[in-house]
Amino acid sequence: MLVLYVLSIFLLIGCSEVVFNPQEVPAGSQSNYNMKLSMDTNGLFSADISIDILNVSNEKWDELKLYFIPNMFTSENSPQLNTPSEVRIESVQIDNKDSSYSLEKDTINIPLRTSVSPNESVTFQMKYHFTLPIEGYRFEKIDSDYHLAQWYPMVPTYQKGWNKQAYTSKGESYHTTFSNFNLTFDIPKEYTLVSTFDQEIFPSVSNNSLQIENVKEIFVAILKDPQVIRKKSDNVNIRVFGTGKSEELLDEVADTAVESFNYFQSIIGPYPHKQLDIILDGPGMEYAGIVTVTNEVRKAIIVHEIAHQWFYGIVSNDPYVDAWLDEGITALATSLFLMHGEKDLSYIDFSDKIEPLPSNLPLHEYLKSTQSNYIYGQSHSNLAKIFNQHGGKQTAEDFLSRYFTLYKYKEVDTDEFVRFMKYYLELKDDSLFEGWLELEKTNK
């Protein structure tokens, strides 16, 4: 009888495991970045980047295609800027040998002398110098501070070719997979470095080496005499930085950050880093381990950017073709936090306010002025409607927890999300998704 009982339990467990098998979007490439960054007192940066890139696709590579977004802010590509960026590439090498390359807008193309087969690797190396533009976008100088977003050559995913889209300032046009980073930096003594890495101290030393694993990108801010408020949530340090801000404002932001951070950890899942930094300057934007918040500091914006640490930072999606996945789900998570004791989720009904378009179109298919209506508003509205029909807040929280657990450090697309949601909510058809998602491929 004992054998039959154990066998029955095994079969039950086995059945529960195979009921739903998550199917991630393959990254096609894996990268380890070794980076050296120095800054002089005039704001001139020098970078020496080495990237070991492993081919985990099923195809041979005859070229590399990388993002190089700093080039978008030069006078050639941003003539509207009064103070554009200056970029000068000193050398490009493949496996320690000089290589030819072309640079067009934000794309570096490198032909490979020898093809890279599946499970083989190649090392890309580049030395260059740059300055930051004033009134750039995320990659910019703000007063005496420097915000280095996407400042290094970035490896795209590879899916039947390099998954590299043309740069656009509406949304995020770059998409990378989880990688490991090592950064050695040297900056003037009057500055402090705040970044994705979670080993920095305040005020930072002028030179150091930092390491972090399993993040999609790194952001570096170099700040001059910032104010800082430090608080702790469990074993995670939460730091709020600002320049020219009142201590009351920084403290208020820190309290909101701790409260929402505690909620997301308890409801969704554990945060993987030792530190979370918030900078009160620049456009609202999420990066692994650090977020920036606009000068128009609002509670919902702070909470939204922090929620992205889970949805974007850990559960990945392509923000060019599936931007709604991280933005709509993050908007949902934000509204759950702000609900307090309510059972049903609140939302704005977009059905009669906008032209009927899906929320999962590529960025270039929306007008810049209206894309947020679809990517943020319509997607959040319809997710809220669905959960209100299936148990309200409690079901939504349970769903996000299960979704996070299944897909952490994986890439999800619209097809896979719909497949999982139909399974989780026991939906029999696609009717709840029709009209706001493009569903041709979801009937697997």
N, C-alpha and C positions, 0 to 999 in steps of 0.2 A: 504493500500500500504506500509506503514511504516513497518508493521509486516512482510509482504512478503520480503521487502528489507533486514531487519535485519536477517530474516531466511536465505535468500540467502547468505548473508555475512558469517553467521555462518557455513553454509554448505560448502562454499568455503574454509574457514579457516580450518574447520574440515577435508576436503579432503586433503588440503595441508599438514596437520600434519600427516595423516596416509599414505601418499604416500611413505614415507621412515621412518621406525621405527628402530633406531639403536639397535642392539642386542649385548650386551657386553658379554665377557667371564666371567662367575661367578667366584668370587674369592674363595668362599667356606670357607674362614676364615677372621676374622677381629681381629686386635690386638691393644692393648694399652701398650706401653713400659714405665716402670719406671726404670731409670738407675742411678746408682751411679758409678762414675769413679774417681779414685785417682791415682796420679803418684808421686813417690818419686824422689829424686835427682839422683838416679842411673838408672832411666828409668824402674823401676819395676811398673807395673800397677796392681791395684786391682779393680775388678768390682763386683757389686752386682746388678743383673738384675731381674726384676719381670715383667712378661708379662701376661696380661689378654687376653685370646684368646677365641673368640666367634665362635661357630660352626654355620655358615650360609650356610652349605651344606644341602643336603637331606639325609645324611647318619650318622649313629652313628660312633663316634671315639673310638677305643679301644687302640690307641697309639698316641703319638705325635712323629713327625719326624722333627727336626730342622737342619738348617745349623749351623755349627760352623767352619768357614773358618780359624781362627787362627791356628787350629790344623794341617793344611796343611803345615805349615812352621816350624814344629818341625824337629829335626834331623831324626826322624823315617820316616816322610813323604817327607822331602826335604833333603836327605843326601848330595846333591851337595852344600848346603850352608855352608860357613865357619863359619858364625855366625847365627845359626837358632833361631827361637823363642822357648821360654820355656813356656809351658802352664801347670798349675796345677789347677784342679777343686777341690774346697773345699767342695761344697755340691750342690745337686740337690733336689728340693722339688716340689711336686704337692699339691696345696692348703694348704701350710704350713706344709706338712708332708713329711719326707724324702722318696725319691723314688729311686728305682733301675733305672739304665740307662746303655746304652752302647755307646761308642764313637769310631767310625770307620772312619778314614780319616776326612771328613768334616761333618759327619752325627751324630747327637745325636738321639738315639732311646730311648723313654721313654714309657714303658708299663703303661697303666692306670688301676688302681684297679677298678674304676667305669667308665663305658662308658659315653661319653659325647654326648647327643642327640642333634639333630638340635635345635637351639635357646638357648642352654645351653652354659655355659662358663667354662673354667678351667684356673687356674693360675699356670704358670710355673715360678719357681724361681731357680736362679743359682748364686753361688758365685765362683769366680775364680781369679787367678793371672796369669799375662803373661808379657813377654818381646817381643819387636819387632825384627824381623830379619833384618840383613843388606843384601841388594840386594834381598829382597823379591819381592813381586809383589803387589803394591798398599798398602798392609799391610806391612809397612817397616820403618826402621830408615834411614834417609838420612842426613848424616853429623850429625848436632846437633838437627835435626828436626825429629818429629815423625808423620807419616801418618797412621791414624787408619781407614782403610777401612774395612768394614764387620768385625768389631772387637767383635761383640756381637752375641749371639744366635739369629738367624733370622727365622721367621715363614714363611714357604712356602705357596703357595696357595694350595687349596684342590679341586681336580677334579677327582672324582672316585678313591680316594686315595691321599696321600700327593704327590704333584707335585715337587718332589725333585730329581734333576739329580746329577750325580757324578761330582765332581769338575774338572774343566779344566782351565788352564791359557789362553786358546785361546778363546777370547770373554768373555761373562758373563754367567756363568753356574748357577747363583742363580737368583731366581725370587720370589719377594714378592709383596704384594698388598699395597694399601695406608693405612697408620697407623698413630697413634698419639704417640708422644714421649715427655717424660720429662727427662731431664738430669741434675743431680747435679754433679759438678766436683770440684776437689781440686788438683791444680798443683803447682809446684814450682814458686816462684815469678818472676824469670827471664824469664819465658815463657809466651807466649800469646796463647790463644785458638781461632782458626778459624774453622768454622763449617757450617753445614747445617742450624743451628738455626740462626735466623736473629735479635737476641737481643744483640749480643756481641758488645763490644766497643773495640777500640784499643788505647793503649795497654789494654789487658783484665785484669780483676781482677783475683786473684789466685783461688777464689772459688765463685761459683754462681749456680743458677738453671735456666735452659732454657727450653722453651716449643715450640713445633711446631706441627701442625696438617696436615694430608692429604699428607704425603710424603712416598715414597716407602722404603727409607732407610736414615740413617744419616751417614755423614762422619765428622770426627774430625781430625784436624791437630793441633799439639802443637809445636809452632815455637819459636826458640830462637833468639831474636834480629832481627826480619825481617825488611826489608824496606817495605814501603807501600805507595801507591798512592791512593787517594780517590777522586772519582768523583760522580756526581749525575745525574740520568736520571729520570725526573719527580720526583716521591717520593721514588725512589729506590736508595739506596747507592750501588755503584760499587767500590769494593776495589781490588787492585792488590798487591799481596805479593811476595816478592822475597828475596833471600839471596845471597849477593855477585853480585847483578845485578846493572847495571847502572841506574841512575834515568831516563835517556832518554828512555831506553828500557821499564821500567815500565810505563812511561807516554805514550809511543807509544801503548803498549798493552791496557792501559786504554782507549785511544781514540778509538781504534778498538772495544773494548768491548761496549762502550757507543753507537757508531754508529750502530753496528749490533743489540744491544739490543733494541734501538729505532725502528729499522726497524721491528724486529720480533714482538714487542708489537703492532705496528701500523698495520701490515699486518696479523698476525696470531691471536693474542688475548692477554689479559692482563697477566702479570707475577704476581703470587699470593703472593710473599714474599716481605719483605721490604729491602732485601739486596741480592747481588750476589757477591761472592768472587771468585777470580782467583789466584791460586798459581802456580808460575813458577818453579815447580820442580816435579819430578815423571812422570810416564807415562801419556799421554793424557787420561783423563777420566772424565766422567760426574757424578755428584751426585746432588741431589736436593739442590739448593741454593749455590752450590760451584762446581768449576771444577779445575782440575789440567792440566797443559800444560807442555809438554816436554821442555828440555833445548833448543831444536831446535825450537825456537819460530817462527811460521809462521802464517800469518794473517788467512789463510784458516782454520788452526787447531783451533785457538782461536774462530773463528766464528762457526765452527762445534760444538765444545763443548758447546758453549752458546746456540745454537739452540736445543741441547738436553734437555734444561730446559722445552721445550714445548713437544718434541717428545721423550719420556721416562719419563721425570719428571712429566708430567701432562696427556698426552695420553699414556697409558701403553701397553706393549706387553711382551710376554715371550721371553727374549733374548736368550734362548737356542734353541727354536724351530722356532722362528720367528724373528731372529736378524735383518733381512733385513728391517723389518717394521720401527724400529727407526733409523737404520743406513742409509738405502736408502733414507728415507724421510728427515732425517737431512741433508744428502748430497745434496738433492734437495733444501732444504731451504737455505743451504749455497751458492749454485750456484746462486740462485735467488738474494741473497744479493750482490754477487760479479758481477752481470751482468751489472750494471749501466744502460745505455740507450738501451740495446739490447732487441729485441722482442722475439727471439727464444733462447731456452736454449741450451748451449753447452754441449757436452758429448763425451766420448770415446766410440766408437763402439766395444763392446767386442765379437760380434758374431763370429768372426774368430780368436779370440785370446785365447780362453779358451775352455776346454772340455765342451760340452753342458750338464750342470747340472742346476737344479732349484736353485733359490736364497733362497728358504724357506725350505731347509733341516735342520735337527738338526745339531748342531755344530760337533758332532762326525763323521758325514758323509763327512766332508771336511778334506783335508789335511791342517794342520795349515798354511803352507806356501802359500796356494792358497785361503783360505776361504774369504779373503777380496775382491778378484776379483768378487766373486758371491754376497756376502752380501752387500758390498759397491758399487763396480763398476758396475756390471751387472744390479743391481736393479735400481740404479740412472740413468744409461744409458737408460733403457727401460721406466722408468717414464718420462724422458725428451723427448723421442721419442713420447710418447703418447700425452703429453701436446703440443708439437710442431704441432701435427696434429689437435689439438682442441683449438687453440687460443693463444698458446705460454705462455709468462710470466704472462699475466694478468689472464688467466684461472687458471694457477698453483697457483698463489697467492690466488685467490678466493676459489679454492678448499681447500687449506690448512686451510684457515680461517673457512670454513664451517665444514671441518673434525674435526678441533680442538674444535669448539663449540659443535658439536654433541657428541664427545667422551671424553671430558675432565673428568678425574677421573674415566675412564672406561678402561677395557682391551680389546684390539682388536687383532684378529688373521688374518691370510692371507685370510681366507674365507670371513670374514666380510669386510675387506678392499676392496676386489675385488667386493663384492656385492654393497658397497657404491659407488665405482668409476664407476661401470657400470651404476648405477642410475644417478649419478651426470653428467656424460658425455653422457648419453643416448646411451650407447653402447648396441648393439643388441645381441652380442655373446661374447665368451671368446677369440677370435682370437688374440687380442692384448696382452694377458697374456700367450699364449701358448709358450712353449719352455723355459721360464725363471721362471715360477711359477708352482708348483704342484697344479693342479686344481680339483682333484677328488671330493672334498667336496663342491666346490663353487657354484654348480648349485642348489641352494635352491629354 
